[in-house]
Amino acid sequence: MEKLFQFSVSRINSAETSFKRYLWKKINWNNRLIAITGARGVGKTTLLLQYIKENLNERPDEVIYVNMDDLYFSKNALVDFADNFVKRGGNYLFLDEVHKYKNWSQEIKNCYDYFPDLKIVLTGSSALNIYKGKADLSRRAMLYKLHGLSFREFIALKYNYIFPVLELDDLLNNAPKKIPAILEKIKPLKLFEEYLQFGYYPFFREGEDEFQIRLKQTVNHILDSDLPSVEKIDFNAVHYLRKLVSILAEIVPYKPNIVKLSQQVGVSRETLVRYLYLLEKADLLILLQTSAHGISKMNKPEKIYLNNPNLVYSLADNQSNQGTLRETFFLNQLQVLHKISRSEKSDFLVDDKHTFEIGGKNKNRKQIAGIENAFVAADNIEFSQGNKIPLWLFGFLY
């Protein structure tokens, strides 16, 4: 246990606190049990370490950060560890990658019930269902999800230009008033190209030249380790999931023929649909439905996208299609705070209210003519004109 304390202190002291993610201010850190999920590589660990360093560092004996993948927990039960920690004066237990621990839900429930003065913060894979397991944590845990960097956050992290978050209605109604203050400081079109290639995952700071290699390694880790640890799938399933990702990466955005796709992958229709939703839970895909379908998890999706533009660049062997990148960016950024579905008349319907057509700078309004609350999100333009708004500006929503 002493080595775990030493490791904890080392990790906390090395945490950078100059840049904080959007979720920092949204979390009620006073809750007794907090669960933060998100894709591998989006910054969950950093978020924990930053909070400890800025708020609890003066009480080192009361705090510990542990990674549940540590060999210590292959021989020691979490509930016993928590018991020893509390007896030594511990009050704040931070558990990283909790999905790597076999009996996580039951033992966290026990820790919560046995130690009423202990505050627990845990992180897990996006695929982790905090309400599904041997123990029901739905009445105990406050659940938050951390998404990858928005375009606004990427600019702040890489270039240290801080811009306010824009509300969607404000963006749509007042874009001409918001844009000049941004253009005074940056050239958004240049930075937008960078963001599409490597800006969604904070680990781009470890080296932009090696980013694509790291991202492919991240995807492999999700498929080989994270998903099997959460969904209890075997090696054969991982093989088919990898094959499915490989096929989709070449054809997205794809309006699926489920029978044909299942034949290509080599699994049944029902298994294929299940695999699609597993990959969506793991933040590798976005499955777009029509508004009428809602969010039923066994509906055949109307259209399939990779989760973000960085994955398009990384996984598609052929040159990335610009139209695919544009649609993927818009969908990825809007889904964080808004309901987005397939429009019968255009590309996307947002919050069952706003219709959007996505395109380049010469995209006209013909397709959305006569539609109320309809807009064009256009690439390669700096200024808005009427209902034609720069695509990059939609990266300022969180």
C-alpha positions as CSV (number, residue, x, y, z in Angstrom):
1,M,0.0,0.0,0.0
2,E,2.9,2.3,0.7
3,K,4.0,2.0,-3.0
4,L,0.5,3.0,-4.1
5,F,0.8,6.2,-1.9
6,Q,4.1,7.0,-3.4
7,F,2.8,6.5,-6.9
8,S,-0.2,8.6,-6.1
9,V,1.9,11.5,-4.8
10,S,4.1,11.3,-7.9
11,R,1.3,11.4,-10.3
12,I,-0.5,14.3,-8.5
13,N,2.6,16.4,-8.3
14,S,3.3,16.0,-12.0
15,A,-0.1,17.1,-13.2
16,E,-0.3,20.3,-15.2
17,T,-3.1,22.6,-14.2
18,S,-2.9,25.5,-16.6
19,F,-5.6,24.1,-18.9
20,K,-8.8,22.5,-17.7
21,R,-11.5,20.7,-19.7
22,Y,-15.1,22.0,-20.1
23,L,-16.3,19.4,-17.6
24,W,-14.3,20.7,-14.7
25,K,-16.9,23.3,-13.8
26,K,-19.9,21.1,-14.4
27,I,-19.0,18.4,-11.9
28,N,-20.4,18.7,-8.4
29,W,-17.3,17.5,-6.6
30,N,-19.1,17.4,-3.2
31,N,-21.0,14.2,-4.2
32,R,-20.0,11.1,-2.3
33,L,-19.8,9.0,-5.5
34,I,-18.8,10.5,-8.8
35,A,-18.4,8.5,-12.0
36,I,-16.6,10.0,-15.1
37,T,-16.7,8.0,-18.3
38,G,-15.2,8.8,-21.7
39,A,-13.2,7.5,-24.5
40,R,-9.6,6.4,-23.9
41,G,-7.3,9.4,-24.4
42,V,-9.7,12.3,-23.8
43,G,-8.2,13.3,-20.5
44,K,-10.1,11.6,-17.7
45,T,-7.0,10.9,-15.7
46,T,-5.7,14.4,-16.0
47,L,-9.0,15.7,-14.8
48,L,-8.8,13.7,-11.6
49,L,-5.2,14.7,-10.9
50,Q,-5.8,18.4,-11.6
51,Y,-8.7,18.4,-9.1
52,I,-6.6,16.7,-6.4
53,K,-3.7,19.0,-6.9
54,E,-5.7,22.2,-6.8
55,N,-8.1,21.2,-4.0
56,L,-6.8,18.5,-1.8
57,N,-3.0,18.7,-2.0
58,E,-2.7,20.2,1.5
59,R,-4.2,16.9,2.9
60,P,-1.9,14.3,1.4
61,D,-2.7,11.6,4.0
62,E,-6.5,11.9,3.3
63,V,-6.2,11.4,-0.5
64,I,-5.0,8.6,-2.8
65,Y,-5.2,8.2,-6.6
66,V,-4.9,4.6,-7.8
67,N,-5.2,2.9,-11.2
68,M,-7.3,-0.2,-11.0
69,D,-5.1,-1.9,-13.6
70,D,-2.3,-2.0,-11.0
71,L,-1.0,-5.5,-10.1
72,Y,-1.8,-4.7,-6.4
73,F,-5.5,-5.3,-7.2
74,S,-4.9,-8.7,-8.7
75,K,-4.2,-10.0,-5.2
76,N,-6.1,-7.5,-3.0
77,A,-9.8,-6.7,-2.9
78,L,-10.8,-3.1,-3.5
79,V,-13.1,-3.1,-0.4
80,D,-10.2,-4.3,1.8
81,F,-8.0,-1.6,0.4
82,A,-10.6,1.0,1.1
83,D,-11.0,-0.3,4.6
84,N,-7.2,0.1,5.3
85,F,-7.3,3.5,3.6
86,V,-10.1,4.8,5.9
87,K,-8.4,3.4,9.0
88,R,-5.3,5.4,8.1
89,G,-7.4,8.6,7.9
90,G,-8.3,8.5,4.2
91,N,-11.3,10.5,3.1
92,Y,-10.9,10.8,-0.7
93,L,-10.5,7.8,-3.0
94,F,-9.8,8.3,-6.7
95,L,-10.1,5.2,-8.8
96,D,-8.9,5.3,-12.4
97,E,-9.9,2.8,-15.1
98,V,-12.3,1.0,-12.8
99,H,-13.5,-1.2,-15.7
100,K,-10.2,-3.1,-15.4
101,Y,-11.2,-4.4,-12.0
102,K,-13.4,-7.5,-12.3
103,N,-15.9,-6.9,-9.5
104,W,-16.0,-3.1,-9.6
105,S,-19.7,-2.4,-9.3
106,Q,-20.3,-4.7,-6.2
107,E,-17.2,-3.5,-4.3
108,I,-17.8,0.1,-5.0
109,K,-21.3,-0.3,-3.7
110,N,-19.9,-1.9,-0.6
111,C,-17.3,0.9,-0.2
112,Y,-20.1,3.4,-0.5
113,D,-22.3,1.7,2.1
114,Y,-19.6,0.6,4.6
115,F,-17.7,3.9,4.7
116,P,-20.1,6.8,4.9
117,D,-17.4,9.5,5.2
118,L,-15.5,8.3,2.2
119,K,-15.8,10.2,-1.1
120,I,-15.1,8.2,-4.2
121,V,-14.4,9.4,-7.7
122,L,-14.0,6.8,-10.4
123,T,-13.3,6.9,-14.2
124,G,-14.1,4.2,-16.7
125,S,-14.5,3.5,-20.4
126,S,-17.2,5.1,-22.4
127,A,-18.6,1.6,-22.8
128,L,-19.0,1.3,-19.1
129,N,-22.6,1.2,-18.0
130,I,-22.4,2.5,-14.5
131,Y,-26.0,1.3,-13.9
132,K,-25.4,-2.2,-15.2
133,G,-23.5,-4.7,-13.1
134,K,-23.8,-7.0,-10.2
135,A,-24.7,-3.9,-8.1
136,D,-27.1,-1.1,-9.0
137,L,-25.3,2.2,-8.5
138,S,-28.0,4.4,-10.1
139,R,-29.2,5.8,-6.7
140,R,-25.6,6.4,-5.5
141,A,-23.5,7.7,-8.4
142,M,-23.5,11.0,-10.2
143,L,-22.5,10.2,-13.7
144,Y,-20.6,12.5,-16.1
145,K,-19.2,12.0,-19.5
146,L,-16.0,13.6,-20.8
147,H,-15.9,14.1,-24.6
148,G,-12.8,14.9,-26.6
149,L,-11.6,18.4,-27.2
150,S,-13.9,20.9,-28.9
151,F,-12.3,23.1,-31.5
152,R,-12.5,25.9,-28.9
153,E,-10.6,23.8,-26.4
154,F,-8.0,22.8,-28.9
155,I,-7.2,26.4,-29.6
156,A,-6.9,27.1,-25.9
157,L,-4.7,24.1,-25.3
158,K,-2.3,24.6,-28.2
159,Y,-2.3,28.3,-28.8
160,N,-3.5,29.7,-25.4
161,Y,-6.2,31.8,-26.9
162,I,-9.3,31.6,-24.6
163,F,-12.7,32.1,-26.1
164,P,-16.1,31.9,-24.4
165,V,-18.4,29.0,-25.0
166,L,-21.3,29.9,-27.4
167,E,-24.8,28.7,-26.9
168,L,-26.3,27.3,-30.1
169,D,-29.2,29.7,-30.2
170,D,-26.8,32.6,-29.7
171,L,-24.5,31.3,-32.4
172,L,-27.4,30.9,-34.9
173,N,-28.8,34.4,-34.2
174,N,-25.7,36.4,-33.5
175,A,-22.8,34.9,-35.4
176,P,-21.9,38.2,-37.1
177,K,-21.4,39.8,-33.7
178,K,-19.4,36.8,-32.3
179,I,-17.0,36.2,-35.1
180,P,-14.9,39.5,-35.3
181,A,-13.6,39.0,-31.7
182,I,-12.3,35.6,-32.7
183,L,-10.8,36.8,-36.0
184,E,-8.8,39.5,-34.2
185,K,-6.7,36.8,-32.5
186,I,-6.6,33.7,-34.8
187,K,-6.9,32.5,-38.4
188,P,-9.6,29.9,-37.8
189,L,-9.4,28.2,-41.1
190,K,-5.7,27.2,-40.6
191,L,-6.3,26.0,-37.1
192,F,-9.5,24.1,-38.2
193,E,-7.4,22.0,-40.6
194,E,-5.1,21.1,-37.7
195,Y,-8.0,20.2,-35.5
196,L,-9.6,17.9,-38.0
197,Q,-6.3,15.9,-38.3
198,F,-5.2,15.7,-34.6
199,G,-7.1,18.1,-32.4
200,Y,-9.7,15.9,-30.7
201,Y,-7.5,14.0,-28.4
202,P,-5.3,15.9,-25.9
203,F,-2.4,13.5,-26.4
204,F,-1.5,15.4,-29.6
205,R,0.8,17.4,-27.3
206,E,3.0,14.3,-27.0
207,G,4.0,14.8,-30.6
208,E,2.0,15.7,-33.6
209,D,4.1,13.6,-36.0
210,E,3.4,10.5,-34.0
211,F,-0.3,11.3,-33.3
212,Q,-1.7,8.9,-35.9
213,I,0.3,6.1,-34.6
214,R,-0.8,6.8,-31.0
215,L,-4.4,7.0,-32.1
216,K,-4.3,3.7,-33.9
217,Q,-2.8,2.2,-30.7
218,T,-5.6,3.7,-28.7
219,V,-8.2,2.2,-31.0
220,N,-6.5,-1.2,-30.7
221,H,-6.5,-0.9,-26.9
222,I,-10.2,-0.1,-26.9
223,L,-10.9,-3.2,-29.0
224,D,-8.5,-5.5,-27.4
225,S,-8.8,-4.5,-23.7
226,D,-11.5,-2.0,-22.8
227,L,-14.5,-3.5,-24.6
228,P,-13.7,-7.1,-23.5
229,S,-13.3,-6.0,-19.9
230,V,-16.7,-4.2,-19.9
231,E,-18.8,-6.5,-22.2
232,K,-17.2,-9.8,-21.5
233,I,-16.7,-10.5,-25.2
234,D,-14.1,-13.1,-26.4
235,F,-11.3,-13.1,-28.9
236,N,-13.5,-14.0,-31.8
237,A,-15.8,-11.1,-31.1
238,V,-12.8,-8.7,-31.0
239,H,-11.7,-10.1,-34.4
240,Y,-15.1,-9.3,-35.9
241,L,-15.2,-5.9,-34.3
242,R,-11.9,-5.0,-35.7
243,K,-13.0,-6.2,-39.1
244,L,-16.2,-4.1,-38.8
245,V,-14.3,-1.0,-37.9
246,S,-11.9,-1.6,-40.9
247,I,-14.8,-1.9,-43.3
248,L,-16.7,1.1,-42.0
249,A,-13.6,3.3,-42.0
250,E,-13.5,3.1,-45.8
251,I,-17.2,3.7,-46.5
252,V,-18.5,6.1,-43.9
253,P,-20.8,8.0,-43.8
254,Y,-22.7,4.9,-44.6
255,K,-26.4,4.2,-44.9
256,P,-26.2,0.6,-43.8
257,N,-27.5,-2.5,-45.6
258,I,-27.4,-4.6,-42.5
259,V,-27.7,-7.9,-44.3
260,K,-24.9,-7.1,-46.7
261,L,-22.7,-5.7,-44.0
262,S,-23.2,-8.7,-41.7
263,Q,-22.2,-11.0,-44.6
264,Q,-19.0,-9.0,-45.2
265,V,-18.1,-9.2,-41.5
266,G,-19.2,-12.8,-41.1
267,V,-21.7,-12.6,-38.3
268,S,-25.5,-12.7,-38.0
269,R,-27.7,-9.6,-38.5
270,E,-28.5,-9.5,-34.8
271,T,-24.8,-9.8,-33.8
272,L,-23.9,-7.1,-36.3
273,V,-26.4,-4.6,-34.9
274,R,-25.1,-5.4,-31.4
275,Y,-21.5,-4.8,-32.5
276,L,-22.5,-1.4,-34.0
277,Y,-23.9,-0.3,-30.7
278,L,-20.9,-1.6,-28.8
279,L,-18.6,0.5,-31.0
280,E,-20.9,3.5,-30.5
281,K,-20.7,3.0,-26.7
282,A,-16.9,2.9,-27.0
283,D,-16.9,6.3,-28.9
284,L,-15.6,4.8,-32.1
285,L,-18.8,5.3,-34.1
286,I,-21.8,7.6,-34.1
287,L,-25.1,6.0,-35.2
288,L,-27.5,8.5,-36.6
289,Q,-31.2,7.8,-36.3
290,T,-34.2,9.6,-37.7
291,S,-36.0,11.7,-35.1
292,A,-39.0,9.3,-35.3
293,H,-36.8,6.4,-34.2
294,G,-35.6,8.1,-31.1
295,I,-32.8,6.4,-29.3
296,S,-33.9,2.8,-29.3
297,K,-30.7,0.8,-29.1
298,M,-31.7,-2.0,-31.4
299,N,-33.0,0.1,-34.3
300,K,-31.0,-0.2,-37.5
301,P,-29.2,3.1,-37.7
302,E,-30.0,5.4,-40.6
303,K,-26.4,6.4,-41.1
304,I,-23.1,5.4,-39.6
305,Y,-20.1,7.8,-39.0
306,L,-16.8,7.4,-37.3
307,N,-16.9,9.3,-34.0
308,N,-14.6,12.2,-34.9
309,P,-12.5,13.6,-37.8
310,N,-9.2,12.4,-36.2
311,L,-10.5,8.8,-36.6
312,V,-11.4,9.4,-40.2
313,Y,-7.8,10.6,-40.9
314,S,-6.3,7.7,-39.0
315,L,-8.4,4.7,-40.0
316,A,-9.3,5.5,-43.6
317,D,-6.5,4.2,-45.9
318,N,-7.7,6.3,-48.8
319,Q,-7.5,10.0,-48.8
320,S,-10.1,11.4,-46.4
321,N,-13.2,12.8,-48.2
322,Q,-13.7,16.5,-47.3
323,G,-17.4,16.1,-47.1
324,T,-17.1,13.2,-44.7
325,L,-14.8,15.2,-42.5
326,R,-17.2,18.2,-42.4
327,E,-20.3,16.1,-41.5
328,T,-18.3,14.1,-38.9
329,F,-17.1,17.3,-37.3
330,F,-20.5,18.9,-37.1
331,L,-22.1,15.7,-35.8
332,N,-19.4,15.1,-33.2
333,Q,-19.5,18.7,-31.8
334,L,-23.3,19.0,-31.7
335,Q,-24.0,15.7,-30.0
336,V,-22.3,16.7,-26.8
337,L,-25.1,19.0,-25.7
338,H,-27.8,18.6,-28.3
339,K,-30.1,15.9,-29.8
340,I,-29.0,15.4,-33.4
341,S,-30.8,13.1,-35.9
342,R,-31.0,12.5,-39.6
343,S,-33.1,15.0,-41.5
344,E,-35.5,13.8,-44.2
345,K,-34.9,17.1,-46.2
346,S,-31.2,17.8,-45.5
347,D,-28.2,16.5,-43.6
348,F,-29.1,16.9,-39.9
349,L,-32.0,17.9,-37.7
350,V,-30.9,19.4,-34.3
351,D,-33.2,19.3,-31.3
352,D,-36.1,18.5,-33.6
353,K,-36.0,22.2,-34.5
354,H,-33.0,23.3,-36.6
355,T,-32.3,21.9,-40.0
356,F,-28.7,21.9,-41.2
357,E,-27.0,21.4,-44.6
358,I,-23.2,20.9,-44.4
359,G,-20.9,21.9,-47.3
360,G,-18.1,24.0,-48.7
361,K,-17.9,27.7,-49.2
362,N,-19.9,27.6,-52.4
363,K,-22.7,25.6,-50.9
364,N,-26.0,27.3,-51.7
365,R,-29.3,27.4,-49.8
366,K,-31.3,25.6,-52.5
367,Q,-31.8,22.4,-50.6
368,I,-33.2,24.1,-47.5
369,A,-35.2,26.8,-49.3
370,G,-38.6,27.3,-47.7
371,I,-37.7,25.3,-44.5
372,E,-38.1,27.2,-41.3
373,N,-35.1,27.4,-39.0
374,A,-32.8,26.1,-41.7
375,F,-29.0,26.9,-42.0
376,V,-26.0,26.1,-44.0
377,A,-22.8,25.2,-42.1
378,A,-20.1,26.1,-44.6
379,D,-16.5,25.2,-44.6
380,N,-13.7,27.5,-45.8
381,I,-15.4,30.8,-44.9
382,E,-14.6,33.2,-42.1
383,F,-17.8,35.3,-41.9
384,S,-21.4,34.4,-41.7
385,Q,-24.0,35.7,-44.2
386,G,-27.7,35.3,-43.3
387,N,-28.3,31.7,-42.5
388,K,-24.9,30.6,-43.9
389,I,-22.6,30.2,-40.9
390,P,-18.9,29.1,-40.8
391,L,-18.6,25.4,-40.0
392,W,-15.7,26.0,-37.6
393,L,-17.8,28.2,-35.3
394,F,-19.8,25.1,-34.3
395,G,-16.7,24.0,-32.5
396,F,-17.2,26.7,-29.9
397,L,-20.3,25.0,-28.3
398,Y,-18.5,23.5,-25.3
